[in-house]
Amino acid sequence: MKLQLEQITKSFDNKKVLKDVSFEFENGKIYALLGRNGAGKTTLFNILADEVKEDGGTMNLSLHGETRDLSIEDLSYVYSSPVLPDFLTGYEFIRFFMDINKEKLKGEETIDDYFNLIKIDEEDRHRLIKGYSHGMKNKLQMLLFLIAKPPVILLDEPLTSLDVVVALEIKKLLKSIRKNHIIIFSTHILQLATDLCDEIVILNDGRLSLLDHEMLADPNFEEEIIERLKEEGHA
């Protein structure tokens, strides 16, 4: 399975945010999408999720020997600030999500099985989402792609502001499922990218480039990446 981006471009108010985004993401890997604030990481995710229309370019998914246009049905998008229905309990929301996706569900897992997987206590499952902590809301978001199992998973800085225990749980969860997915993890935190991800992709000056693995073995690699990202500010 591959996600192929070809010459994606996007401008806002005459500012070209994405100039020529071309890249091939492969199944079974967690990719860190690394870039400075404002580099266009969220814009790229919004285009992939069909929330923002690109100015040009193509997005294709190669799956089961067939290549076709990427569809919103092919992915889950985990936002940095969770977007969830606060008026429902966690249990009600997951039951609703499972009902509308019942044709996609293949396993025998129950709602409680899923809650057990992300370690949300039984009493919290029946509380209103409005009363959930940021970490609990993020874990609930994660549950959606565990249920739907889309080929592509986009994560827009989901570990920001989480306590260390929840962050570690989510890291383990992502590593455990990467075999059957393309996971793209947007972040501006270099340490998180090196700890969690198999590949580091840099978004700089409106383009994507893959970081050479040999650079990771260099004791000065952090300084080299920082210098590369600084180039955008002087462009």
Secondary structure, DSSP 8 states (H G I E B T S, - for coil): -EEEEEEEEEEETTEEEEEEEEEEEETTEEEEEE--TTSSHHHHHHHHTTSS--SEEEEEEEETTEEEE--GGGEEEE-SS----TTSBHHHHHHHHHHHTTTT--S---HHHHHHHTT--HHHHTSBGGG--HHHHHHHHHHHHHHH--SEEEEESTTTT--HHHHHHHHHHHHHHGGGSEEEEEES-HHHHHHH-SEEEEEETTEEEE--HHHHTSTTHHHHHHHHHHHHHT-
